[in-house]
């Protein structure tokens, strides 16, 4: 049985440490931003910049937040 999104978020927040911050932050971010990236992140990761998938406050998954 899979855990609900809110359970997954709580679990990540409870186990986050300096050593696993990047991994856990990435997992949390996927729940809220689901594939959205800033222009800088696209450049750093070698992705094509697509303005329709821009990381903005309006694109946050408000239901999960």
Phi, psi and omega in degrees: 000133181272154180278150177291163180300317181295325176293319179296320179295313179299317179300313179299318180294327181284337184250004183290134178222176176299323184289330183245015185304310183301315181295311183292322177298319178299319178294317178295318181298322179300327178291323184269323187248347175032072173085011178268142183221149173282165179299319179298316179297320178299316179297317180294325184265000180072025179269155173283135180283122178238108186299334180290340179253026183293141178282106179223165179301327181291337183270357180293141176287094186296327180298316179287321180300000000 
